[in-house]
Each structure stands twice: as structure tokens, then as C-alpha cells.
Amino acid sequence: MTTATMTEKDVRVRDAVQRQLEWDPEVDASAIGIAAKDGSVTLTGFIDSYAGKLAAERVAKRVRGVRAVANDVEVRLKLGRTDADIAGDAARALDLYVTIPSGVKAAVHNGHVTLTGVVPWPYQKKHAEKIMRHIRGVRGVFNHLVLAPRAVERDVHHRINAALHRNAHLDARQIEVTVDGNTVTLTGTVRTWLERDSAERAVADGPGITTVINRIVVEPAESDDTFEIC
């Protein structure tokens, strides 16, 4: 995509993402390229850590006017590490956190960590993955942790809706919640990715919930023409 094919709005979104990437201390944006088209942003280039790659995606999603992000940034390590080194760090990292069950295991192949085991709570699955992202030398994480089935409480639908409406980062009036067994499906519209992610986090730890299907659509208001961080 070239600048000549981009609309004025595309250019403003691209430039806003660029400014925010340069501003964020978690991201080295010196080798990251950005393209924008109709609210869809594509990140290319390379960065020296997997955590930095994911941070770049989070930053881009939070810019007003962004509706979707394709993260094609490649992780290129400044200093290579062996799988054995990474595996040793992964094992020690998991042992440090009492919230992670001892049955959680990490395997490493070509710099990619695969997590396996069973955990009772969704936050433990997410936390284990987050820990792996920050290990030096990791290029990617495959999270195959399984949630142990638990009984869904009868009033979980009401409690999820209440949690959404309590969230300060979210206008829950346009969000619909459907509960089917252990699965919650979210639909509706929000103005920003921050709201979309906040909605998912708010319901993920509902009693007995093992899966959240997030079908919320990001639709920035037509009057949003500043394209600054949300």
C-alpha cells in the first residue's frame, strides 16, 4: 500500500498509530512499518522481543479510528538463545507464581513455548501465557492449557451483565450477553478496542465460564476525527 492510494483519513490513522508506538516505552518502533486502510491497520517490520510485538499490537488497537490490526511484525533477537536456556527460564518462572498450578508444563521448540496442563480459572491460563511472553529469547507462545469444568451458577447471566455495567472503561448498553453452558458469547458494538477488550476481561472469570466468544464489533463514531489514543 502506498500513500497515494490512502485516503486522508487512512493517513491520519497511520500517523496516529506511529506517534503512539514511538511514545510507548514498551515498544521499539524504529523498525516497525504501518499501513492503514478503512480502519484496518497492518504492522510490519521487526522487533527484538515477543512481548514487544504484542505491545505494538495493543498500542495500535487503542488508537481511535482503528477497527482491526494485522500484526505481521517479525521477532528478531539481538542475541540468540537455545531452547534449553528458554525452557530453564520458563520452568523457573512458572515456579515463582503460587497462582499457577504445578501441573502446568512448558515445552520449547525453535524459540516457541507450548503450555500444557489443566487450570481451574481463566485468569491462570492468561497469566501463564503472559509470564512466557517476557522470557528473553521467546518468539511465540502456544497456549494449550485446558480449563477444568466447573458448575455454572444459576444467576451467572445476571452477574455478568452487572460486571459489564460496573466497568468504568465500558459503555455496556450496546453489548448483549448469551450464556450456553460454560460458554459466553458477546455481541454488539463499541467505539474502541479498549472497550472490546474490557468487556471480554470483565466476563472471563464468571463462575464456571470456560470460553468467551467475543463478537463485539468496533465502530468508531463518525465524529471521531482526531484519531488519538483512547
Backbone as CSV, one residue per row, in Angstrom:
resi,resn,N_x,N_y,N_z,CA_x,CA_y,CA_z,C_x,C_y,C_z
1,MET,0.845,-1.188,0.000,0.000,0.000,0.000,0.885,1.245,0.000
2,THR,0.599,2.185,-0.844,1.375,3.418,-0.911,0.531,4.570,-0.427
3,THR,1.218,5.664,-0.086,0.497,6.828,0.408,-0.497,7.346,-0.618
4,ALA,-0.153,7.189,-1.915,-1.011,7.710,-2.977,-2.367,7.036,-2.997
5,THR,-2.446,5.776,-2.533,-3.705,5.044,-2.552,-4.478,5.207,-1.251
6,MET,-3.924,5.909,-0.280,-4.555,6.064,1.020,-5.386,7.338,1.065
7,THR,-6.524,7.260,1.728,-7.345,8.449,1.912,-6.735,9.317,3.009
8,GLU,-7.245,10.521,3.123,-6.771,11.415,4.184,-7.008,10.796,5.550
9,LYS,-8.137,10.144,5.696,-8.446,9.500,6.977,-7.467,8.366,7.257
10,ASP,-7.122,7.571,6.228,-6.147,6.496,6.403,-4.802,7.044,6.871
11,VAL,-4.370,8.144,6.271,-3.090,8.744,6.619,-3.102,9.216,8.070
12,ARG,-4.209,9.793,8.507,-4.291,10.278,9.883,-4.265,9.125,10.879
13,VAL,-4.946,8.023,10.542,-4.911,6.849,11.415,-3.495,6.296,11.479
14,ARG,-2.861,6.154,10.314,-1.492,5.635,10.284,-0.544,6.501,11.111
15,ASP,-0.650,7.807,10.937,0.243,8.718,11.660,-0.016,8.694,13.167
16,ALA,-1.298,8.544,13.551,-1.627,8.470,14.972,-1.048,7.210,15.600
17,VAL,-1.134,6.084,14.870,-0.551,4.838,15.361,0.962,4.985,15.484
18,GLN,1.591,5.593,14.478,3.031,5.799,14.511,3.453,6.622,15.725
19,ARG,2.734,7.715,15.973,3.080,8.559,17.117,2.933,7.808,18.427
20,GLN,1.881,6.998,18.531,1.668,6.288,19.790,2.694,5.183,19.993
21,LEU,3.106,4.504,18.915,4.143,3.489,19.024,5.461,4.119,19.490
22,GLU,5.771,5.279,18.953,7.002,5.972,19.337,6.936,6.473,20.776
23,TRP,5.730,6.744,21.266,5.537,7.264,22.612,5.622,6.163,23.664
24,ASP,5.177,4.957,23.322,5.050,3.889,24.320,6.416,3.304,24.684
25,PRO,6.743,3.247,25.981,8.065,2.754,26.397,8.267,1.261,26.195
26,GLU,7.190,0.493,26.004,7.317,-0.949,25.808,7.679,-1.318,24.382
27,VAL,7.642,-0.359,23.467,7.791,-0.666,22.045,8.992,0.069,21.456
28,ASP,9.868,-0.689,20.770,10.918,-0.089,19.953,10.383,-0.046,18.532
29,ALA,9.886,1.137,18.142,9.189,1.266,16.864,10.121,1.621,15.711
30,SER,11.432,1.603,15.938,12.368,2.073,14.922,12.338,1.239,13.653
31,ALA,11.943,-0.038,13.740,11.926,-0.901,12.561,10.527,-1.426,12.248
32,ILE,9.493,-0.749,12.757,8.110,-1.169,12.510,7.478,-0.287,11.447
33,GLY,6.894,-0.931,10.438,6.171,-0.211,9.401,4.678,-0.279,9.648
34,ILE,3.946,0.731,9.184,2.499,0.821,9.438,1.776,1.156,8.146
35,ALA,0.706,0.430,7.862,-0.193,0.747,6.757,-1.610,0.786,7.298
36,ALA,-2.453,1.640,6.737,-3.844,1.755,7.200,-4.782,1.840,6.011
37,LYS,-5.913,1.170,6.132,-6.930,1.201,5.082,-8.295,0.950,5.701
38,ASP,-9.159,1.941,5.644,-10.536,1.801,6.130,-10.607,1.296,7.565
39,GLY,-9.725,1.805,8.417,-9.736,1.430,9.821,-8.963,0.169,10.147
40,SER,-8.453,-0.534,9.126,-7.651,-1.730,9.339,-6.176,-1.353,9.269
41,VAL,-5.424,-1.683,10.307,-4.001,-1.333,10.390,-3.165,-2.599,10.271
42,THR,-2.113,-2.529,9.454,-1.165,-3.640,9.321,0.199,-3.200,9.828
43,LEU,0.747,-3.974,10.754,2.074,-3.716,11.301,3.062,-4.682,10.661
44,THR,4.175,-4.165,10.151,5.203,-4.989,9.530,6.566,-4.620,10.119
45,GLY,7.632,-5.257,9.612,8.970,-4.972,10.095,9.403,-5.980,11.138
46,PHE,10.251,-5.554,12.070,10.725,-6.483,13.087,10.990,-5.767,14.403
47,ILE,11.064,-6.581,15.468,11.298,-6.089,16.822,12.071,-7.167,17.561
48,ASP,12.708,-6.818,18.685,13.636,-7.769,19.313,13.030,-8.634,20.410
49,SER,11.713,-8.578,20.632,11.104,-9.451,21.643,9.647,-9.725,21.305
50,TYR,9.175,-10.901,21.755,7.780,-11.264,21.542,6.859,-10.345,22.347
51,ALA,7.277,-9.992,23.554,6.486,-9.072,24.375,6.338,-7.733,23.667
52,GLY,7.408,-7.269,23.017,7.342,-6.015,22.278,6.403,-6.090,21.091
53,LYS,6.383,-7.230,20.414,5.468,-7.420,19.289,4.017,-7.300,19.739
54,LEU,3.682,-7.960,20.844,2.310,-7.904,21.347,1.972,-6.519,21.884
55,ALA,2.969,-5.843,22.472,2.740,-4.484,22.961,2.424,-3.551,21.806
56,ALA,3.111,-3.725,20.680,2.838,-2.899,19.499,1.400,-3.086,19.028
57,GLU,0.916,-4.312,19.062,-0.466,-4.586,18.660,-1.457,-3.926,19.614
58,ARG,-1.189,-4.041,20.925,-2.085,-3.417,21.910,-2.147,-1.908,21.716
59,VAL,-0.990,-1.310,21.482,-0.944,0.143,21.284,-1.762,0.544,20.062
60,ALA,-1.591,-0.173,18.966,-2.315,0.160,17.739,-3.822,0.024,17.930
61,LYS,-4.258,-1.001,18.635,-5.686,-1.221,18.846,-6.333,-0.102,19.651
62,ARG,-5.554,0.543,20.496,-6.119,1.558,21.378,-6.213,2.935,20.733
63,VAL,-5.735,3.073,19.520,-5.827,4.363,18.837,-7.219,4.522,18.231
64,ARG,-7.822,5.673,18.482,-9.168,5.921,17.968,-9.168,5.868,16.450
65,GLY,-10.171,5.196,15.886,-10.279,5.040,14.445,-9.819,3.684,13.953
66,VAL,-9.102,2.935,14.790,-8.621,1.604,14.410,-9.703,0.565,14.706
67,ARG,-10.061,-0.215,13.683,-11.092,-1.234,13.838,-10.528,-2.645,13.833
68,ALA,-9.338,-2.825,13.280,-8.713,-4.149,13.226,-7.212,-3.967,13.047
69,VAL,-6.440,-4.947,13.547,-4.982,-4.888,13.438,-4.452,-6.237,12.961
70,ALA,-3.644,-6.218,11.901,-2.913,-7.405,11.446,-1.462,-7.229,11.896
71,ASN,-1.002,-8.122,12.746,0.341,-7.999,13.321,1.300,-8.925,12.579
72,ASP,1.994,-8.380,11.578,2.965,-9.151,10.808,4.399,-8.809,11.194
73,VAL,4.571,-8.243,12.372,5.912,-7.908,12.857,6.662,-9.204,13.176
74,GLU,7.911,-9.292,12.745,8.743,-10.468,12.992,9.638,-10.234,14.206
75,VAL,9.775,-11.263,15.047,10.665,-11.170,16.198,12.072,-11.583,15.769
76,ARG,13.003,-10.640,15.866,14.413,-10.902,15.554,15.243,-10.602,16.791
77,LEU,15.823,-11.638,17.356,16.566,-11.479,18.597,17.927,-10.841,18.348
78,LYS,18.325,-9.960,19.240,19.657,-9.368,19.149,20.721,-10.405,19.485
79,LEU,20.443,-11.254,20.472,21.327,-12.348,20.850,20.505,-13.628,20.922
80,GLY,20.920,-14.634,20.155,20.177,-15.879,20.131,20.285,-16.651,21.432
81,ARG,19.257,-17.435,21.755,19.273,-18.297,22.945,18.829,-19.691,22.530
82,THR,19.362,-20.696,23.211,18.974,-22.065,22.891,17.617,-22.382,23.508
83,ASP,16.954,-23.397,22.964,15.679,-23.840,23.531,15.855,-24.294,24.976
84,ALA,17.012,-24.892,25.277,17.265,-25.357,26.650,17.334,-24.176,27.626
85,ASP,17.966,-23.094,27.187,18.028,-21.897,28.032,16.627,-21.353,28.306
86,ILE,15.838,-21.267,27.248,14.478,-20.728,27.380,13.629,-21.643,28.260
87,ALA,13.763,-22.971,28.062,12.985,-23.928,28.859,13.328,-23.810,30.338
88,GLY,14.613,-23.631,30.646,15.014,-23.474,32.041,14.406,-22.232,32.665
89,ASP,14.415,-21.125,31.910,13.810,-19.889,32.406,12.301,-20.045,32.574
90,ALA,11.672,-20.768,31.631,10.221,-20.974,31.701,9.836,-21.757,32.954
91,ALA,10.595,-22.808,33.248,10.294,-23.623,34.430,10.451,-22.807,35.707
92,ARG,11.529,-22.037,35.780,11.748,-21.210,36.974,10.670,-20.135,37.109
93,ALA,10.259,-19.564,35.979,9.235,-18.515,36.019,7.900,-19.068,36.521
94,LEU,7.516,-20.255,36.055,6.258,-20.855,36.493,6.293,-21.184,37.985
95,ASP,7.461,-21.602,38.475,7.591,-21.947,39.898,7.470,-20.728,40.805
96,LEU,7.747,-19.553,40.268,7.729,-18.346,41.089,6.323,-17.923,41.495
97,TYR,5.312,-18.353,40.744,3.950,-17.873,40.965,3.088,-18.967,41.592
98,VAL,2.645,-18.732,42.823,1.835,-19.729,43.527,0.455,-19.870,42.898
99,THR,0.040,-18.880,42.088,-1.277,-18.950,41.453,-1.291,-19.909,40.260
100,ILE,-0.118,-20.327,39.775,-0.045,-21.241,38.639,0.085,-22.671,39.161
101,PRO,-0.874,-23.557,38.858,-0.806,-24.941,39.352,0.478,-25.642,38.913
102,SER,0.939,-26.567,39.754,2.192,-27.273,39.470,2.091,-28.161,38.228
103,GLY,0.875,-28.474,37.809,0.699,-29.329,36.633,0.902,-28.616,35.308
104,VAL,1.089,-27.311,35.322,1.325,-26.555,34.090,2.756,-26.797,33.622
105,LYS,2.912,-27.214,32.363,4.222,-27.519,31.810,4.490,-26.658,30.575
106,ALA,5.778,-26.407,30.336,6.190,-25.620,29.171,7.202,-26.413,28.355
107,ALA,6.945,-26.520,27.044,7.887,-27.150,26.124,8.339,-26.087,25.122
108,VAL,9.584,-26.168,24.683,10.150,-25.135,23.799,10.714,-25.777,22.546
109,HIS,10.344,-25.193,21.401,10.881,-25.656,20.108,11.079,-24.446,19.207
110,ASN,12.310,-24.248,18.774,12.646,-23.115,17.910,12.189,-21.778,18.502
111,GLY,12.347,-21.638,19.806,12.005,-20.385,20.463,10.532,-20.205,20.757
112,HIS,9.703,-21.172,20.392,8.263,-21.102,20.638,7.902,-21.979,21.838
113,VAL,7.182,-21.400,22.792,6.804,-22.098,24.016,5.385,-22.651,23.877
114,THR,5.202,-23.923,24.235,3.874,-24.538,24.255,3.513,-24.873,25.698
115,LEU,2.399,-24.336,26.163,1.925,-24.579,27.519,0.856,-25.667,27.515
116,THR,0.994,-26.630,28.414,0.001,-27.697,28.540,-0.318,-27.911,30.020
117,GLY,-1.476,-28.535,30.265,-1.909,-28.804,31.630,-3.340,-28.360,31.840
118,VAL,-3.784,-28.420,33.080,-5.164,-28.081,33.443,-5.141,-27.026,34.538
119,VAL,-5.965,-25.993,34.372,-6.092,-24.944,35.392,-7.574,-24.728,35.684
120,PRO,-7.922,-24.324,36.916,-9.337,-24.134,37.254,-9.920,-22.791,36.845
121,TRP,-9.063,-21.775,36.628,-9.576,-20.439,36.371,-8.999,-19.853,35.084
122,PRO,-9.811,-19.111,34.311,-9.312,-18.476,33.085,-8.135,-17.535,33.325
123,TYR,-8.142,-16.811,34.465,-7.053,-15.860,34.693,-5.718,-16.577,34.819
124,GLN,-5.731,-17.834,35.306,-4.491,-18.592,35.421,-3.949,-18.970,34.043
125,LYS,-4.835,-19.282,33.133,-4.419,-19.589,31.758,-3.780,-18.365,31.115
126,LYS,-4.398,-17.209,31.296,-3.864,-15.979,30.711,-2.554,-15.572,31.384
127,HIS,-2.492,-15.735,32.710,-1.299,-15.331,33.444,-0.092,-16.173,33.048
128,ALA,-0.292,-17.474,32.898,0.813,-18.350,32.499,1.375,-17.933,31.146
129,GLU,0.489,-17.593,30.221,0.941,-17.142,28.899,1.688,-15.825,28.996
130,LYS,1.185,-14.917,29.800,1.833,-13.613,29.958,3.243,-13.765,30.513
131,ILE,3.416,-14.690,31.450,4.737,-14.935,32.020,5.714,-15.362,30.930
132,MET,5.270,-16.245,30.043,6.137,-16.765,28.986,6.536,-15.679,27.993
133,ARG,5.652,-14.735,27.741,5.925,-13.692,26.756,7.161,-12.876,27.089
134,HIS,7.457,-12.744,28.376,8.530,-11.849,28.803,9.865,-12.559,29.024
135,ILE,9.927,-13.841,28.694,11.194,-14.557,28.804,12.070,-14.216,27.605
136,ARG,13.309,-13.863,27.872,14.219,-13.454,26.804,14.456,-14.606,25.832
137,GLY,14.282,-14.322,24.563,14.505,-15.321,23.529,13.245,-15.961,22.984
138,VAL,12.101,-15.777,23.659,10.838,-16.367,23.198,10.360,-15.668,21.929
139,ARG,9.982,-16.455,20.945,9.479,-15.917,19.672,7.958,-16.010,19.554
140,GLY,7.344,-16.866,20.349,5.894,-17.033,20.301,5.440,-17.984,21.398
141,VAL,4.145,-17.952,21.717,3.584,-18.808,22.769,2.316,-19.478,22.252
142,PHE,2.260,-20.804,22.404,1.049,-21.567,22.096,0.431,-21.996,23.418
143,ASN,-0.746,-21.481,23.717,-1.390,-21.748,24.998,-2.420,-22.865,24.845
144,HIS,-2.024,-24.084,25.223,-2.928,-25.236,25.151,-3.425,-25.654,26.530
145,LEU,-3.375,-24.745,27.490,-3.903,-25.050,28.821,-5.413,-25.273,28.738
146,VAL,-5.880,-26.247,29.465,-7.297,-26.613,29.466,-7.925,-26.173,30.781
147,LEU,-9.133,-25.608,30.691,-9.849,-25.195,31.894,-10.646,-26.367,32.450
148,ALA,-10.483,-26.631,33.735,-11.222,-27.707,34.387,-12.702,-27.342,34.435
149,PRO,-13.588,-28.240,34.012,-15.023,-27.927,34.027,-15.538,-27.721,35.443
150,ARG,-16.326,-26.673,35.617,-16.930,-26.358,36.908,-18.396,-26.015,36.677
151,ALA,-19.192,-26.180,37.707,-20.627,-25.914,37.575,-20.864,-24.417,37.359
152,VAL,-21.732,-24.098,36.404,-22.107,-22.715,36.158,-23.219,-22.320,37.125
153,GLU,-23.018,-21.228,37.825,-24.030,-20.785,38.782,-25.274,-20.283,38.060
154,ARG,-26.426,-20.480,38.692,-27.701,-20.203,38.027,-27.859,-18.735,37.641
155,ASP,-27.313,-17.835,38.439,-27.512,-16.418,38.166,-26.319,-15.800,37.435
156,VAL,-25.515,-16.640,36.740,-24.292,-16.125,36.119,-24.591,-15.082,35.047
157,HIS,-25.706,-15.221,34.318,-26.047,-14.243,33.279,-26.256,-12.864,33.901
158,HIS,-26.989,-12.827,34.990,-27.224,-11.549,35.690,-25.918,-10.982,36.223
159,ARG,-25.061,-11.830,36.781,-23.806,-11.368,37.364,-22.852,-10.845,36.293
160,ILE,-22.860,-11.468,35.125,-22.008,-10.987,34.028,-22.477,-9.614,33.559
161,ASN,-23.771,-9.460,33.384,-24.301,-8.152,32.975,-23.974,-7.076,34.009
162,ALA,-24.083,-7.433,35.285,-23.756,-6.472,36.334,-22.278,-6.088,36.278
163,ALA,-21.403,-7.068,36.006,-19.971,-6.798,35.916,-19.665,-5.868,34.754
164,LEU,-20.340,-6.051,33.637,-20.139,-5.179,32.476,-20.542,-3.746,32.796
165,HIS,-21.656,-3.570,33.469,-22.153,-2.217,33.761,-21.334,-1.542,34.862
166,ARG,-20.613,-2.321,35.665,-19.744,-1.728,36.685,-18.427,-1.225,36.111
167,ASN,-18.070,-1.721,34.922,-16.749,-1.431,34.363,-16.644,0.024,33.914
168,ALA,-15.670,0.736,34.469,-15.510,2.159,34.181,-15.010,2.421,32.772
169,HIS,-14.413,1.410,32.121,-13.855,1.595,30.781,-14.834,1.205,29.681
170,LEU,-16.094,1.010,30.035,-17.006,0.375,29.094,-18.407,0.952,29.162
171,ASP,-18.983,1.210,27.991,-20.400,1.534,27.876,-21.107,0.238,27.484
172,ALA,-21.719,-0.421,28.465,-22.265,-1.763,28.262,-23.656,-1.772,27.647
173,ARG,-24.223,-0.610,27.360,-25.602,-0.571,26.871,-25.783,-1.208,25.504
174,GLN,-24.704,-1.268,24.702,-24.806,-1.831,23.354,-24.255,-3.251,23.265
175,ILE,-24.070,-3.887,24.414,-23.499,-5.235,24.430,-24.554,-6.238,24.893
176,GLU,-24.657,-7.354,24.154,-25.580,-8.426,24.507,-24.783,-9.653,24.955
177,VAL,-25.297,-10.310,25.978,-24.625,-11.475,26.560,-25.505,-12.708,26.405
178,THR,-24.904,-13.785,25.864,-25.605,-15.062,25.756,-24.789,-16.126,26.475
179,VAL,-25.431,-16.872,27.357,-24.762,-17.935,28.102,-25.311,-19.281,27.655
180,ASP,-24.395,-20.170,27.207,-24.770,-21.519,26.780,-23.818,-22.502,27.471
181,GLY,-24.275,-23.092,28.548,-23.400,-23.978,29.311,-22.244,-23.191,29.902
182,ASN,-21.012,-23.597,29.567,-19.814,-22.941,30.078,-19.308,-21.825,29.152
183,THR,-20.082,-21.526,28.098,-19.623,-20.572,27.093,-20.453,-19.296,27.114
184,VAL,-19.771,-18.152,27.082,-20.425,-16.858,26.978,-20.100,-16.257,25.619
185,THR,-21.128,-15.764,24.922,-20.933,-15.086,23.644,-21.323,-13.622,23.807
186,LEU,-20.405,-12.733,23.414,-20.646,-11.295,23.469,-20.876,-10.765,22.064
187,THR,-21.944,-10.008,21.886,-22.231,-9.365,20.606,-22.582,-7.904,20.861
188,GLY,-22.662,-7.132,19.771,-22.992,-5.724,19.887,-21.888,-4.862,19.327
189,THR,-21.875,-3.595,19.674,-20.884,-2.651,19.152,-20.308,-1.796,20.270
190,VAL,-19.048,-1.411,20.087,-18.389,-0.463,20.980,-17.587,0.498,20.119
191,ARG,-17.089,1.573,20.716,-16.378,2.595,19.944,-14.885,2.341,19.840
192,THR,-14.315,1.571,20.767,-12.870,1.382,20.777,-12.501,-0.059,21.103
193,TRP,-11.251,-0.443,20.735,-10.732,-1.761,21.103,-10.575,-1.885,22.608
194,LEU,-10.281,-0.781,23.284,-10.171,-0.819,24.743,-11.474,-1.299,25.358
195,GLU,-12.604,-0.793,24.859,-13.905,-1.242,25.359,-14.135,-2.710,25.038
196,ARG,-13.768,-3.125,23.828,-13.963,-4.524,23.420,-13.188,-5.470,24.332
197,ASP,-11.920,-5.141,24.566,-11.096,-5.981,25.430,-11.576,-5.935,26.879
198,SER,-12.024,-4.762,27.322,-12.519,-4.631,28.694,-13.745,-5.506,28.919
199,ALA,-14.612,-5.581,27.914,-15.809,-6.416,28.023,-15.434,-7.885,28.175
200,GLU,-14.461,-8.334,27.380,-14.046,-9.735,27.454,-13.421,-10.054,28.805
201,ARG,-12.572,-9.155,29.285,-11.933,-9.386,30.586,-12.963,-9.396,31.712
202,ALA,-13.989,-8.570,31.576,-14.987,-8.456,32.646,-15.785,-9.742,32.841
203,VAL,-15.957,-10.516,31.779,-16.793,-11.721,31.879,-15.981,-13.005,31.944
204,ALA,-14.663,-12.934,31.656,-13.875,-14.160,31.525,-13.836,-14.987,32.800
205,ASP,-13.928,-14.327,33.950,-13.832,-15.058,35.209,-15.186,-15.284,35.869
206,GLY,-16.244,-15.277,35.062,-17.556,-15.618,35.598,-17.555,-17.038,36.135
207,PRO,-18.272,-17.308,37.219,-18.257,-18.626,37.856,-18.610,-19.756,36.892
208,GLY,-17.668,-20.642,36.633,-17.902,-21.783,35.766,-17.690,-21.526,34.296
209,ILE,-17.406,-20.289,33.878,-17.221,-19.964,32.472,-15.831,-20.407,32.014
210,THR,-15.784,-21.173,30.918,-14.503,-21.637,30.378,-14.155,-21.004,29.037
211,THR,-15.163,-20.474,28.327,-14.911,-19.926,26.997,-15.692,-18.629,26.814
212,VAL,-15.013,-17.606,26.276,-15.678,-16.357,25.910,-15.495,-16.141,24.412
213,ILE,-16.596,-16.088,23.685,-16.565,-15.804,22.250,-16.907,-14.331,22.076
214,ASN,-15.921,-13.555,21.667,-16.090,-12.107,21.575,-16.391,-11.704,20.138
215,ARG,-17.664,-11.408,19.867,-18.085,-10.992,18.531,-18.478,-9.514,18.500
216,ILE,-18.008,-8.787,19.486,-18.295,-7.346,19.537,-17.556,-6.657,18.396
217,VAL,-18.256,-5.768,17.722,-17.686,-5.036,16.584,-17.256,-3.646,17.045
218,VAL,-16.065,-3.230,16.619,-15.582,-1.887,16.929,-16.044,-0.938,15.831
219,GLU,-16.865,0.031,16.205,-17.382,1.014,15.244,-17.161,2.415,15.810
220,PRO,-16.030,3.041,15.458,-15.790,4.410,15.939,-16.888,5.347,15.468
221,ALA,-17.276,6.287,16.329,-18.305,7.257,15.957,-17.819,8.106,14.791
222,GLU,-18.744,8.510,13.920,-18.379,9.303,12.754,-17.717,10.615,13.138
223,SER,-18.033,11.121,14.338,-17.468,12.395,14.768,-16.060,12.267,15.293
224,ASP,-15.563,11.011,15.451,-14.222,10.797,15.962,-13.219,11.059,14.857
225,ASP,-12.693,12.281,14.794,-11.807,12.622,13.707,-10.431,13.051,14.182
226,THR,-10.141,12.825,15.477,-8.839,13.222,15.992,-7.819,12.088,15.980
227,PHE,-8.329,10.837,16.070,-7.507,9.648,15.995,-6.402,9.628,17.044
228,GLU,-6.744,9.987,18.247,-5.757,9.936,19.310,-6.011,8.702,20.172
229,ILE,-5.091,8.462,21.084,-5.184,7.296,21.947,-6.442,7.372,22.803
230,CYS,-7.062,6.212,23.037,-8.287,6.172,23.839,-7.948,5.989,25.296
